[in-house]
């Protein structure tokens, strides 16, 4: 046969055709050109010295925070008189941040549990004063990274310093009566006051004019935050504060215990200077500016008193009203 057809493979199979054979289809070459993305940062690479350093700093900061968080201060009704522990709820931990705010808080004797200072901070007179006051008060100093300080302060403008304030431990409402001893009890109650600074101002006046304690509602009212501590200017460490789940119910219990419930009201029947009940066991209730005391509390009160005013101002804030009323009560008692 022509073409040496007897040799194997000499003739092409008519059914076959030229072209690519079965293989990878170029997948391997595409993988090589695609790559694995950008190189991660040194601090994100497992085993890298920079990553190990960051992990060690975070572990030290976490351990320091745990060591520097002792229990809150003793219950206000228990520390000096040996009475039963407070049963009121606690406030959450909070931070006072910023050089001016931290300095003011330390000067006001707010009982901090830790002073956080950023590493390599640009120290000025305020920072030095904060460190000196913290050391004098026995508050632990913790140096942490700025990144960690950003995290625990929720990225607030901390300027490199933050003071951790412990949860406030409220006294029981009965402890306020027990604190009076043989004297006629004088208790101040706030109804609807939501500004912590007003709470602190009332607390300061109550302590200055001989009150035996302060009673505040648990809901829809200011609590003992760092702002209240600062406004009280140290009085919060000397006068107990109790919290009531139901303010009206506690006031009724006080009435049954022999206290007269007196509310401040712009349209009260008696001027505060003419209050003859001032020398009796008394609970003075102060409402918020504008709204005053709630309807139920007002209806159950024994006497509604007013502060006479000559000007056109319709109402005073709680801090100012408390100071005037407590001065008049203390004057009569003296």
Secondary structure as UniProt FT lines:
FT   TURN            2..6
FT   TURN            8..9
FT   TURN            14..15
FT   TURN            25..26
FT   HELIX           27..34
FT   HELIX           42..44
FT   TURN            46..47
FT   HELIX           49..67
FT   TURN            76..81
FT   STRAND          94..97
FT   HELIX           99..107
FT   TURN            108..109
FT   STRAND          112..118
FT   TURN            119..120
FT   HELIX           125..136
FT   TURN            137..138
FT   STRAND          140..144
FT   HELIX           146..152
FT   TURN            153..155
FT   TURN            159..160
FT   STRAND          161..165
FT   HELIX           173..180
FT   TURN            181..182
FT   STRAND          186..191
FT   HELIX           196..208
FT   TURN            209..210
FT   STRAND          213..217
FT   HELIX           226..232
FT   TURN            233..234
FT   HELIX           235..237
FT   STRAND          241..244
FT   HELIX           247..256
FT   TURN            257..258
FT   STRAND          260..264
FT   TURN            266..267
FT   STRAND          270..271
FT   HELIX           272..274
FT   HELIX           276..279
FT   STRAND          282..288
FT   TURN            289..291
FT   HELIX           295..300
FT   STRAND          303..306
FT   HELIX           318..333
//
